């Protein structure tokens, strides 16, 4: 082999290596370019930060010293006020009843609130903050403008007509999605504990937003406002332990579905006793809210009634999950709103 041949072979080898390097570099760049949109897309996803701690003085100022004129609701766990923070943001402030605060002294209130405040879903009312001090426990949430489902169904004379059948199906599906997220989308999962119409809020788009989740531990034995919205198994807990579970929430959702269908109040379980025979006997003309015109196409409402029956008419082990309920109601929503 001559020296010129050796040089030519060396040149060809170098060029081959350079070509290979260019190809490998091109592949790496292509892979990198493909990854960047995914990374930037992931970074663009909303991330919920845990609730911030507000000084009690700020909460007191935002509510005008818990002025009764600012009260917008009162329940088994606390009293709710509309408040305006220093920056002008309108929020809802739940002041836990003093007796419940005293019975939970030393309990990790802030830890619980920080954990459940990580919930972020279109059908959930976000928890934005909390406050605590001697004898005081406060939960600060986003303010939902149009009030509760309870108000529209049972308190506002014109509310029922605003909630036509299409909107009622949308609200049912939205509430189911919110509960499904709490049960299956949160780690650890969050049990609501008191699913009822007053805890399903309606926003400006008539979208259902589940509120008051994760606070039932504060008043597990308080019967007022809970009887009729939980199953009988709740009250017969072993060792006198009244603990809510996912199946309890499904039962409460079934009661809400019955209220949407009939326009009647829960009445501490009397609604379930009245409605179940009507659904089983297919007497839907008697079941449906007389304030609304019965639609010509009854099939979606019949399916909704059968879902309610499955939620409240079965024992815990035979009850559907929120995932199963949400899937059926999502299909109903798409069918009735298309």
N, C-alpha and C positions, 0 to 999 in steps of 0.2 A: 504493500500500500504506500503510495507516494504521499509526500507532505501535503500536497494540494487536496488529495482525496480525504486525508484525515481532517483537514480544515473544513472541507465541505460537509463531512459527516457531523463534525462538531457544531457547525452552523445550523444544520438541519435539526439536530437534537435540541439546541437552544430554542429554535423557532417553535419546535413541537411543544417544549415545556411552556413557552410563553403563551402559545395558543391554548394549551390546557388550562393555564392560569387564568386567561381571559374568560374562558368558558365557565370555570368554577366561580370566578368573581361575578359573572353575569347571573349565574344561578342563585348565589347568595343575595345579590341585590334584588332579584325577583322575589325571593322568599321574604326578604326584609320589607319590600314594598307591599306585599300581600298582608303582612302582619300589622303594619302601621294603622290601616283603617280600623281593623278589629280592636287594636289597643286604644285608638282615639275614641272609637265608638263606646268602648267599655268605660273610658274615663268620662264620657258625656252622660252616662247613666246617673240619675239622681241618687244621691247617697244621703240617707237620713241620719243626722247626728242625734245623740241622745239628748233628752230634755235638759235645759239649763236651769240652774238654781236662781230663783228671784228672791231678793231680800223681802221680808214681810212688809217693810215700809213701802216698797214699790207696789206690792199687791194692794195694800190698804189704800194707797193714793189712787191706784187705777180703778178701784171700786167705790171711791168716795167714802171710805170707811165702811165698806160692806153695806152701803145704803140700800134699804129695802126697795127703793124705787128701781134699782138696777137688777133686782131678782128676776130671773127668767125661768126658774125651775126648781123643784124640790123633790128629792127622792129618798130612798132608804139609806143611802150612803152619805149624801150631803146636799148642800144648797148651791145652786148655780147662779152666778152673776155675770152680766155683760160688763166688760172692763175695757178701758182704753189705756194702753201702755204709754210710757213717756214719749216713745217715737211715733205715736199716733196709731199704732196697730190695734185693731179691735180683736179681743179674744174672749173666751168663756173661762170663768174661774169657778172651779168646784171647791167649796169649803167643806171639808169633811166634818160631820157632826161631832161635837166635843166629846160625847160619850164614847164614840168609836175610837177617837184619838186616845183617850185615857185607857181604854181596854187593850190598846196595842202599843203601849209605851215600850220602847226598846226594840220594837220590830223594825226591820230594815226598810222603812217606807221609801227612802230615796233610791235604794237599790232596785226595788220592785218597779218604781216609776221609770227609772233610767232604762231598765230592760224592756218594758212594754212600750216605751216611747220610741223604740227603734222601728216600730210598725210604720210602713209606708205603702199605701195602696189607695187607689181612687175611691174605694168604697169604705174607707176607714177615716175617722176623724183623728187627725194627728195630735199627739200630746207634745206641746212645745216647751213646757216648763213645770216647775213645782216650787213649793216654798214650805218651810217648816220652822217651827219654834215651839216654845212651851205652850202646850194645849192647842196647837195649830198644825194642820196638815192641809196643803193646798195643791190642787192639780190645775194646770193651765193648758187649755186646748185651743185649737183653731175655732173660730166662731163660724157656725153654719147658719146662713141667713134666713132660711124659710121655716125653721122650727122642726118639730117632730112629726112623725107619721101619726102618733096619738092625737095631736092637735087637729090634723086635717080630717081624720076619720071620725073623731068623737067629740071635738070641742068647737070647731068652726062650722057654723051652719052651712056655709057655702063650700066648705073644704072638700066634701065628698064629691061634688060635681067637678071640682078641679082635678081630682084623681079619677080620670076615666079608666076604662079597663086596660088600655095600652100602658098608661103610666103605672097602674098597679102591678102589672106583670114586670115592667122594668124595675120597679122598686123591689119586688120579690127577688128578682134575679140579682140585683145589686147587693141586697142584704146577704144573700147566700154566698156571693163571691167574697164579700168582706169577711164573713165568718170562716169560709174556706181558707182564706189567707192567714187568719189568726191561728187556725188549727194546723195547717200544713205548710204555710210559707214562713212562719216564724220559728226560730230556733233559740231557746226552747219554745214549744208551742204555747199559745195563750188561750186559755179557756175564758170565755166571756163571763158566764155565771148568772146573767140575768138578761136574757134576750127577750125583748118585748118592744111594742110599738113606740113607747116613749124614748127608747134607746136607739131608734132608727131615725136619724135626722135627714132632712131633705134640703139639698142645696139649690142654688139659683137655676140649675139645669134639671131640676126634679130628679136628681140622682141620689140614691140611697147611700147614707154614710153611717156606719155602725159606730156608736159611741159608748163610753163607760165600760170598756172591756178591761178585764183583768183586775177589777176592784172588788169583786164579790167576797174576797177573803176578809174584808173589813166587817161584813155583817152576814155571816153564813147562817145564823139562826133567826134573823129578822124575817118574820113571816109576811109582814105588811109589804105589799108591792112585789112579792115573790110567789105567793100561793097562786097556782093556776098557770104559771109560766115555767115551772119545772115539773118533772115527772114525780110520781109517788115514791120511786126508789130514793129520791133525794132525801125525803123525810124519814126514811127507814134505814138510814146509814148505820153501819155497824158501830157499836160503841158510842152511839149518839153523835157520830162524826158527820156533819153536813157539808160534804164537799161536792162542788160542781165538777162536771166532766164534759167531754165533747158531746156525749150523748144527751146530756142535759141541755146543751145549747141547741142541738137539733130539735129537741122537743119544743123549746121556746120559739125557734124559727117556724115550726109547724103551727103554733098558736098565732104567730104574726100572719102567716098565710091565710088562716081561717078568718082573721080580722079583715084582711084585704078583700077576701071573697064575700064575706057576709055584711061587712060594715058594722058588726056588733063588737061590744067590748068583751074582754076575756071573762070578767065576772068570776074571778077565782076558780076557774075550771069549768064553770057552767057552760061556756061556749063550746068546749070540747064535747061535753056530754050531749049537747043539743045537735052539734054538727055531724058527729060521726054516723049516727043512723041515717041522716039525710044523704050523706055521700055513699054509704054502703047500699042504700036503696035507690041510688041514682035520681034522687028528688032535687035536682039542681035548681029548679024554679023556686023552691022554697029556701034554698041555701043562699042564693046570690043577693047582693045588696039591692034592696028595692028602690033605692034612690037613683040607681043608674038603669038605663035601658038595657035589657038583656040582649046581647049581640046575637045575630043570626047564626054565626059560626061559634058554636059552644065548645068545640073540641079542645082548644087551648085551656079554657077555664076548667073543663072536666079533668084534664091532665094535672092542672095546678091543684085541684081539689084532691086528687089521688095522691099527689106528693105530700100534701098536708096530712092526709090520712096515714101515710107510711111513717111520717115523723111523729105523730102523736098517738097512733093506734097500735104501736108495737112496743115490746119490751126493749130494753137497751141493746141486748145482743142481736136483735132483729131489726134495729133501726138503721136507716141509711146513713152514710157519712155525709159531711158537708160537701165533699168532692162530688159524690153521686147526685146530691140535690142540686148543686150549682150547675152541673153538666146538663141536667134536664131543664132547669129554668133558663139557662143560657140559650138552649135550643128553642124554647118557647118564646123567649124575647125576640130572637131573630125571626121567628115565624110570624109573630103578631105585629112586629114593627116593620116588616119588609113590605 
